[in-house]
Amino acid sequence: MPLYNVEDYIERCARSLFRQTFTDVEYIFVDDSCQDKTMDLLKGVISDLNVQQKVKICSHEQNEGLAAARLDGLLMATGKYVLQVDSDDYVEMDYVEQLVNEAERTCSDIVICDYYQDYGDRKTICHVNPPAEVNKCQELLMSGQMHNAVWNKLIRRSLYVDNGIKPIPGFNIFEDKIAMFQLFYFAKRVSYVNKPLYYYNRTNCNSITSQDKSKLIQPAIGVIRLLQSFYSDKVVDENVSRAIVYFKISIMGLILLYGTKEQLEANRQLFGNPTVQQVMSQPVVPFYYKWAVIAYIAKVPLLFKPIKMTLRLLNHFPALKRKLAYSASHQ
């Protein structure tokens, strides 16, 4: 577990982990040069629950970022399976037991569970309902129809080791997606626990997912490059290929709405030439993303201003914006 300035959340997270019904667990924490009381609080919980013999702590002298911390944690791991928990989240007491039992029962490389979204004053359940076919999972992950987070997925550790899959230091945004499209490509079997076992904290305004969207652009372009390189010598079915196009369309929309057309032009060769039909068929992006990409394809730059004005207006009505985005992904 990477740790960086999470003093408001680490006690809750650690206690939920150390009280697991499954007892054969090694806990690995990576102190990414915390500047607050995170480590003192964690060590207090470790002492209080007397779990010192199960815990490994790695310390960075300076902040190296999420991906570097995850990499160190994976390199230290010795168990048969890997679970990665975010330090501002927490889990059910049978989180590990349920996932391990399912992996053992089905000989699966990846086991997925449902999760809660915790908004502080309310919680909602997200049912993943993943398909049983690995190729179909790849398709849904790439197109954005299935959450690409690592935290609701138990992974057989040999899937990382045997295929050379490692977090890439510096890729601290979209690092989950980078890992997932590789892991699902090599996985032979995927299974599912139809129960919410993980609590995804939506109240932490300092989390990476709460960042200004303009800061996502360069990492997203980097992911496209990695994706192109990874699949360049691999055979994928047409549904996965179509999903890759859908992912590229979503990044095109991100650049056009939160960056500049010049940024897209500078990386144009990465995105190919999606058609209007492909843009309209993209299953999850909001309508204003689609408008922006279609305006770009049709070479009608005058449309960008009203599209961005619409987006700015929607930013003042977040509930309506979420509803419209949800409707776009379930049409």
RAKA-V382927 format. One record per helix or strand of 3 or more residues. SS is the DSSP state (H for helix, E for strand). FROM is the first residue (numbers start at 1). TO is the last residue. If there is no record, write none. Layout:
# RAKA-V382927
ss->{SS & SS}
from->{FROM & FROM}
to->{TO & TO}
This chain:
# RAKA-V382927
ss->{H & E & H & H & E & H & H & E & E & H & E & H & H & E & H & H & H & H & H & H & H & H & H}
from->{10 & 27 & 38 & 52 & 55 & 66 & 95 & 110 & 123 & 134 & 153 & 157 & 175 & 190 & 208 & 213 & 238 & 261 & 268 & 276 & 287 & 302 & 318}
to->{18 & 31 & 48 & 54 & 59 & 76 & 106 & 118 & 126 & 143 & 156 & 162 & 186 & 201 & 210 & 231 & 258 & 266 & 271 & 281 & 297 & 315 & 329}
